[in-house]
């Protein structure tokens, strides 16, 4: 299976912050969730992928080619949705399809009109009068209307109500029916990522903590609930992070290292992320 996106030892340094030695690969036909706290470097990573920033070291490949060598016709197969709508607010959807037809040789006005209908977006209403949810759906309609194979999404569902988010997740699942497609999505709404992702990459303070298949990741860990003395009796190498409360302790633990008889719950992606951070602060 070819990789639709690869980062190899990518580094970008700023005064007071560095994205250091980030490597991961997104296979075609898969969705990768990109998680981490604010300021972890997620948006910087996406801008590096898009060549909007110059990296200090490392290599980025899209469709198997170095980003500097990807021809224009292949770059048209990248659909981008950022956390803000970047179209002028005086424009309408009708204006946008005329403009996009001049920007993309692969622009499909009929498909765009179909998405407008599916999203219940008006053709002649100015963007300044759109709600946030409408703006995000408009951006997604644009990204899906020029023969995209790879979607890069930076917090595209943040601030949207659950009904709109669920509608957008359905669109992503439809898009992924073609196994030559891929989605790289950054989001703080980790429950959404659990629904659609095949891989999860966790960035913390500019460093990649892990990048693993979601199913293997969630099988790997459990949330252990026990008394403090029971925790102290365990091999500490089996424990990732600990949270204490008045009733005892909760800990993220390796499933295969927890003795039978102790109370364990399945670990969510949010649990796995938070406990990794807690372990660092201990």
C-alpha positions as semicolon CSV with decimal commas, in nm:
position;residue;x (nm);y (nm);z (nm)
1;X;0,000;0,000;0,000
2;X;0,152;0,335;-0,104
3;X;0,167;0,624;0,138
4;X;-0,034;0,927;0,035
5;X;0,155;1,143;0,288
6;X;0,495;1,096;0,456
7;X;0,699;1,307;0,697
8;X;1,057;1,200;0,763
9;X;1,253;1,370;1,044
10;X;1,081;1,705;0,984
11;X;1,209;1,995;1,196
12;X;1,107;2,359;1,219
13;X;1,259;2,589;1,482
14;X;1,137;2,921;1,619
15;X;1,262;3,123;1,915
16;X;1,111;2,946;2,217
17;X;0,956;2,659;2,021
18;X;1,070;2,377;1,795
19;X;0,896;2,108;1,597
20;X;1,157;1,835;1,631
21;X;1,223;1,524;1,422
22;X;0,862;1,442;1,332
23;X;0,812;1,126;1,126
24;X;0,494;0,942;1,029
25;X;0,318;0,802;0,723
26;X;-0,046;0,800;0,613
27;X;-0,127;0,508;0,379
28;X;-0,374;0,557;0,096
29;X;-0,727;0,458;0,192
30;X;-0,681;0,570;0,554
31;X;-0,771;0,856;0,788
32;X;-0,519;0,990;1,039
33;X;-0,625;1,195;1,340
34;X;-0,365;1,450;1,450
35;X;-0,402;1,536;1,818
36;X;-0,227;1,751;2,077
37;X;-0,278;2,052;2,299
38;X;-0,289;2,412;2,172
39;X;0,062;2,517;2,080
40;X;0,186;2,162;2,026
41;X;0,277;2,237;1,664
42;X;-0,018;2,085;1,475
43;X;-0,092;2,390;1,259
44;X;0,282;2,437;1,197
45;X;0,299;2,077;1,073
46;X;0,007;2,130;0,835
47;X;0,162;2,452;0,700
48;X;0,488;2,264;0,642
49;X;0,299;1,992;0,453
50;X;0,143;2,263;0,235
51;X;0,481;2,433;0,178
52;X;0,350;2,749;0,343
53;X;0,652;2,732;0,575
54;X;1,009;2,632;0,497
55;X;1,129;2,341;0,708
56;X;1,473;2,348;0,869
57;X;1,533;1,976;0,818
58;X;1,363;1,661;0,700
59;X;1,155;1,549;0,406
60;X;0,784;1,564;0,324
61;X;0,628;1,356;0,048
62;X;0,277;1,375;-0,096
63;X;0,162;1,108;-0,343
64;X;0,511;0,960;-0,313
65;X;0,693;1,274;-0,432
66;X;0,885;1,540;-0,242
67;X;0,655;1,841;-0,195
68;X;0,893;2,060;-0,398
69;X;0,860;1,820;-0,693
70;X;0,483;1,764;-0,691
71;X;0,350;1,904;-1,023
72;X;0,066;2,156;-1,023
73;X;-0,187;1,906;-1,158
74;X;-0,113;1,677;-0,861
75;X;-0,130;1,964;-0,612
76;X;-0,486;2,023;-0,734
77;X;-0,565;1,686;-0,575
78;X;-0,507;1,832;-0,226
79;X;-0,818;1,970;-0,056
80;X;-0,761;2,201;0,239
81;X;-1,000;2,316;0,511
82;X;-0,857;2,538;0,784
83;X;-1,029;2,652;1,103
84;X;-1,138;2,981;0,943
85;X;-1,313;3,059;0,615
86;X;-1,065;3,252;0,401
87;X;-1,297;3,368;0,125
88;X;-1,386;3,741;0,116
89;X;-1,704;3,789;0,315
90;X;-1,877;3,986;0,037
91;X;-1,861;3,680;-0,192
92;X;-2,141;3,430;-0,248
93;X;-2,125;3,063;-0,344
94;X;-2,203;3,166;-0,701
95;X;-1,901;3,399;-0,700
96;X;-1,683;3,125;-0,552
97;X;-1,760;2,865;-0,819
98;X;-1,672;3,118;-1,091
99;X;-1,343;3,200;-0,919
100;X;-1,254;2,836;-0,850
101;X;-1,316;2,745;-1,214
102;X;-1,030;2,983;-1,302
103;X;-0,802;2,848;-1,027
104;X;-0,844;2,471;-1,078
105;X;-0,841;2,290;-1,410
106;X;-1,023;2,005;-1,233
107;X;-1,297;2,225;-1,086
108;X;-1,638;2,055;-1,106
109;X;-1,914;2,315;-1,077
110;X;-2,184;2,051;-1,094
111;X;-2,036;1,862;-0,799
112;X;-2,001;2,189;-0,604
113;X;-2,368;2,267;-0,665
114;X;-2,459;1,918;-0,544
115;X;-2,267;1,976;-0,220
116;X;-2,437;2,312;-0,174
117;X;-2,769;2,132;-0,199
118;X;-2,662;1,852;0,033
119;X;-2,539;2,107;0,291
120;X;-2,845;2,331;0,241
121;X;-2,621;2,627;0,153
122;X;-2,769;2,919;-0,044
123;X;-2,610;3,019;-0,376
124;X;-2,659;3,394;-0,342
125;X;-2,619;3,467;0,030
126;X;-2,304;3,658;0,126
127;X;-2,051;3,467;0,334
128;X;-2,062;3,737;0,603
129;X;-2,418;3,624;0,672
130;X;-2,322;3,255;0,708
131;X;-2,302;3,086;1,047
132;X;-1,973;2,922;1,142
133;X;-2,119;2,582;1,052
134;X;-2,225;2,708;0,710
135;X;-1,878;2,852;0,646
136;X;-1,710;2,523;0,731
137;X;-1,948;2,329;0,508
138;X;-1,878;2,577;0,227
139;X;-1,502;2,525;0,268
140;X;-1,552;2,150;0,264
141;X;-1,770;2,171;-0,048
142;X;-1,489;2,361;-0,222
143;X;-1,224;2,113;-0,107
144;X;-1,426;1,821;-0,245
145;X;-1,504;1,978;-0,582
146;X;-1,164;1,977;-0,754
147;X;-1,079;1,607;-0,777
148;X;-0,913;1,589;-0,434
149;X;-0,738;1,270;-0,325
150;X;-0,592;1,404;0,000
151;X;-0,787;1,619;0,248
152;X;-0,589;1,826;0,499
153;X;-0,821;1,949;0,773
154;X;-0,709;2,180;1,055
155;X;-0,974;2,199;1,329
156;X;-1,242;2,204;1,059
157;X;-1,517;2,079;1,296
158;X;-1,428;2,290;1,603
159;X;-1,710;2,505;1,735
160;X;-1,977;2,318;1,540
161;X;-2,281;2,161;1,698
162;X;-2,301;1,778;1,713
163;X;-2,556;1,752;1,432
164;X;-2,339;1,948;1,186
165;X;-2,027;1,758;1,294
166;X;-2,201;1,424;1,239
167;X;-2,309;1,540;0,893
168;X;-1,951;1,632;0,806
169;X;-1,816;1,301;0,937
170;X;-2,058;1,124;0,702
171;X;-1,910;1,323;0,413
172;X;-1,560;1,212;0,517
173;X;-1,670;0,848;0,524
174;X;-1,822;0,885;0,176
175;X;-1,497;1,040;0,051
176;X;-1,301;0,745;0,189
177;X;-1,498;0,490;-0,013
178;X;-1,226;0,542;-0,275
179;X;-0,914;0,363;-0,145
180;X;-0,685;0,601;-0,333
181;X;-0,802;0,881;-0,102
182;X;-0,669;0,986;0,239
183;X;-0,759;1,232;0,516
184;X;-0,524;1,401;0,762
185;X;-0,737;1,573;1,024
186;X;-0,635;1,783;1,324
187;X;-0,905;1,814;1,590
188;X;-0,962;1,871;1,961
189;X;-1,289;1,677;1,939
190;X;-1,138;1,336;2,004
191;X;-1,471;1,151;2,007
192;X;-1,512;1,248;1,640
193;X;-1,169;1,108;1,558
194;X;-1,255;0,778;1,728
195;X;-1,543;0,740;1,482
196;X;-1,348;0,783;1,160
197;X;-0,973;0,741;1,213
198;X;-0,754;0,447;1,119
199;X;-0,439;0,604;1,270
200;X;-0,375;0,850;1,553
201;X;-0,067;1,073;1,577
202;X;-0,007;1,259;1,904
203;X;0,210;1,570;1,903
204;X;0,316;1,720;2,237
205;X;0,536;2,029;2,272
206;X;0,665;1,988;1,919
207;X;0,755;1,620;1,949
208;X;0,569;1,317;1,821
209;X;0,474;1,100;2,120
210;X;0,326;0,819;1,910
211;X;0,168;0,740;1,574
212;X;-0,020;0,412;1,578
213;X;-0,320;0,235;1,434
214;X;-0,624;0,341;1,634
215;X;-0,749;-0,012;1,695
216;X;-0,408;-0,129;1,820
217;X;-0,369;0,183;2,034
218;X;-0,704;0,139;2,207
219;X;-0,638;-0,232;2,257
220;X;-0,297;-0,157;2,406
221;X;-0,418;0,047;2,704
222;X;-0,680;0,033;2,979
223;X;-0,777;0,274;3,256
224;X;-0,698;0,097;3,582
225;X;-0,899;0,188;3,894
226;X;-0,756;0,070;4,224
227;X;-0,628;0,163;4,568
228;X;-0,291;0,337;4,592
229;X;-0,128;0,036;4,756
230;X;-0,245;-0,188;4,472
231;X;-0,090;0,051;4,221
232;X;0,235;0,061;4,416
233;X;0,253;-0,318;4,397
234;X;0,254;-0,313;4,016
235;X;0,556;-0,293;3,790
236;X;0,589;0,082;3,722
237;X;0,692;0,017;3,363
238;X;0,332;-0,098;3,302
239;X;0,193;0,243;3,406
240;X;0,186;0,542;3,169
241;X;0,022;0,808;3,387
242;X;-0,162;0,836;3,719
243;X;-0,448;1,048;3,851
244;X;-0,521;1,043;4,224
245;X;-0,853;1,121;4,391
246;X;-1,016;1,077;4,733
247;X;-1,136;0,726;4,641
248;X;-0,805;0,590;4,517
249;X;-0,617;0,620;4,191
250;X;-0,680;0,586;3,820
251;X;-0,396;0,503;3,587
252;X;-0,339;0,441;3,219
253;X;-0,180;0,097;3,204
254;X;-0,066;-0,152;2,946
255;X;-0,349;-0,402;2,913
256;X;-0,131;-0,711;2,901
257;X;0,061;-0,607;3,213
258;X;-0,237;-0,565;3,447
259;X;-0,299;-0,864;3,678
260;X;-0,639;-1,035;3,663
261;X;-0,889;-0,921;3,923
262;X;-0,820;-0,546;3,907
263;X;-1,091;-0,313;3,778
264;X;-1,020;-0,178;3,430
265;X;-1,217;0,029;3,181
266;X;-1,148;0,071;2,808
267;X;-0,922;0,368;2,734
268;X;-1,043;0,637;2,494
269;X;-0,811;0,842;2,274
270;X;-0,864;1,131;2,516
271;X;-0,758;0,912;2,809
272;X;-0,444;0,802;2,627
273;X;-0,347;1,158;2,539
274;X;-0,416;1,306;2,884
275;X;-0,237;1,035;3,079
276;X;0,071;1,060;2,860
277;X;0,085;1,431;2,941
278;X;0,026;1,364;3,313
279;X;0,318;1,123;3,323
280;X;0,546;1,394;3,186
281;X;0,443;1,638;3,462
282;X;0,494;1,392;3,746
